[in-house]
Amino acid sequence: MKKSVYSMCGMCTVRCPIRVEAEDNKVTWIEGNQHLLGGALCAKGSAGPALVADSERPQQPLIRDGGRGAGRWKEVSWHTAYDYISDKLKKIKKEHGPESVVLSSRGGPWQNMYKTFIHAFGSPNYTNHDNTCGRNTHHASLSLNGVGRTGFAYDIKNSKHLVLFGRNMFASLKIPENLQTMDMLDNGGRLTYVDVRQTMTGLKASRFFQVRPGTDYALALGMTHEIIKRGLFDKKFIDQYVSGFDELCSFIEQYTPAWAAKECGVKEKAILNFVDEVAEDMPNVIFHPGWNLSRYKDSFYASRALHILNVLMGNIEIKGGLIIPKGPGDCGAKGIQGLDCPKPDIKRADGVGWKYKHFDKGPGLAHLFFDAMEKHDPYPVKAWIAMRHDPFTSMPDPQQQKRYFDNCDLLVSIDTHYSEFGWYSDIILPESTYLERDNPICVQKGPKPRLAVRRKAVEPEFDTKPAWEIFKQLADRLDIGDYFPYKTIEELYEWQLKPTGFSIDDFKEKGFVSLTDDPVMFDRDKLDGQFKTPSGKIEIISKKLDDAGLPSLLAYESPNKPPKGMFRLVYGRAAVHSHGHTINNPLLHELMPKNSLWINKKVAAKLGVEEDDVVDVIAANGVTERVRAHVTEFIHPEAVYTVHGFGRQIPLQTKAYHAGMSDQKLMVGKLDDWDKAGGAINLCEAFVQVRRSPRNPKRRVEL
Amino acid sequence: MNNYMIYLNSKRCIGCHGCEVHCKTNKGLPVGPILCEISHDPLKSVKGIPKTEFNFRSCYHCDDPFCVPICPTEAMIKREDGIVYIDQDKCIGCMACAGACPWSIPQLNPDTNKAVKCDYCMDRVDNGKRPACVTKCTTHALKFVTLNEVGI
């Protein structure tokens, strides 16, 4: 039987809206939702059916049958798996208290389900992957604007100038944003791109600053100086909504474009010309405050500076600027019901909320649980449930992490594929892939808010289950099933939609329910109450940071130069992979089976490294990864670059196994190198040595 | 006379290789054959910015294709509207077509041991749709052009 289903992609966490056709339980066609994307989909999105068909993923629950990481698994029934986990959790709860259990997820629109589970169990310790992604950007926005990083939607399409600091959007794809940017460029808009290397995004730029690694903050300061000096700011907006502008003016005095140009290794004239363009394009200039800015020691302040530049532009709540996302209430509609359980009144084990008061208590910071594991401070952490989160791939130094996790009595991995953490865990619960599962309804806030849902297109290929069922089953066994008031997904949808007046059938026409026909915009003179800082103003001098003993405007410190013979290791993404979890997909592996190490041409010549030579990339303690070199003039000589997610070590993933290099394994000792102001781990503060590998083949004998 | 062509707006192309996978998934192809290809020239500095042009290549659907007469089983067929396609029932996988083609466009499908090539997704075109690569192009950089539309 042929069917067509509107759904949501799951190949990466952008979750693009899709429409899927299936016949005889096989996917025959996937495209981007015509109503929202005009059919557009990326390579990963089209490779979804290959994920469903991939037999190199867990096909039923697996319980460890040897040492951790030994890779010996016992196949068990779901019943046995649920009992195994609930029995262990009950025992741990009895011995160490419920707070000794941590649940981490990737984040996203369904995290309230996982939060509900762990809170109902009695633990406040919910966390997610954002400590290695957007936490700095999030906290920067929170400290300045009083709202997190999703507190603004970017109306790129109608802007005149988009400024991207390392946000390589045409490789780290987000199709709706990509289409907007292309349309903006087609309309004659400008794109300024800043990075340590040339990228797909930089190719489309009208201005490109190749900066010395770690100097983004300096460039932002230099731009701010010139913009303020030339009076290119929205005085009315600042008078009305912003505090601390005078402090900014005196702080920025010393950071001239000439200084910034020298620090970043760019031309002063280029900065001045850029500001000329800003003068023409403002207020429709958008400074993207960063996505994955868990990079340098001052990335939090770099992001804060970019947020401040937006404030100076006065681009908030205007067409072609930063628009405050609207929810159902702003359209006179009622929102959906979500699963919820109040957080237990217990200190978080990661210290967020009591030791570190300036951080968002929602997901805390995943890397700060290791102390609790090792030193039982403030109490022991004895179990970790990773819901589609892979700490070993996302955080530095998996070897060190394993030593910490060995203090735990239970490690659970719930995932569609084998994660590196899953391979080391005690039990793997295989989640059905996004094409084989339903997910709860979610609200997508924005200028035009809507309700959206993921519906399965085919029945599971293997004995896998959707998350809503996994958590319900576990909750029932732990006597917290009342927090999950449903037996089937239909019952859950009905319960979610109860207040809205909609039914699940209303999603059939377009795959979503629009809550307004026209974008909802607030009156720009009445934005009071939108900035949820202590003072209600946009706080250039943040009270929260003050209270934490942290500066709001950080004096610039030049990044460390790599020691002689070493390079700063930086990472990024390619358009055909979503970090580690697509490397084993046959169709994506075909396009990009391995990563490489980008190295500057001049530097490579000194090292005797030529294109495609095998190089050894060596970390401080001798940990070595081996990979092919890509010699190019388009990367800064201080940096070497690789695509993150490769170098996987799961033998059952035959394509991904040991293919390419892993950057996180080279970040030895870097779990402790994190941003005290922004919270994220500094993932680009590791230096490595590079040499032409003695393992390069010298000759080839064929007969 | 060819009625159709696929045009790439290089300005909008981001070299994401989406088209290649859109094609493969639609045709159910295994690892190996790739029927359309995105490539780019080496980067060159233009006014201080490293730039490049992207190229899209599938089958050229030649006016006078070499692959058609060489086929021993008459499996390679040129339609009235110009589309050159392979009748999979007749193809014996001898790959003479690939040898005759100046660009070796036809490729072997290792699952079926028959030749495959771009046919502009003619089943879709015949139903009023566009080829898979065009329909799903990530940035709407690919266009399926009907030549009488542009007055040729």
Interface residues (C-beta under 8 A of the other chain):
Chain A: W29 I30 E31 G32 G38 G39 A40 L41 C42 A43 K44 G45 S46 A47 G48 P49 A50 F170 A171 L173 I175 N178 L179 M182 L185 D186 Q198 M200 G202 L203 K204 A205 S206 R207 F208 A270 A575 V576 P586 L587 L588 H589 E590 L591 T632 F634
Chain B: K11 R12 I14 G15 C16 H17 G18 E20 V21 H22 K24 T25 N26 P30 V31 G32 I34 L43 G48 I49 P50 K51 T52 T135 K136 C137 T138 T139 H140 A141
